[in-house]
């Protein structure tokens, strides 16, 4: 399980970003089947979970107000996600 904690905005991880995805290592991402975003996180950054093929479930709290581009691209097994009303 990957847990995202904190408050405020999450980094964007797009091509023009200077931030690298901390869980991008193949040994790490191949074992992530669930993502829990804790209350307090305000947005999910661009490309944050791209390529996490094994992910089946994502928990998004009401504190999240926006989701960036291509966040779940390549998450082919994702089958359980609830996005709060009003998220853009």
Helices and strands as residue ranges (DSSP letters): E 2-4, H 26-29, E 34-37, E 43-44, E 57-59, E 66-67, E 80-82
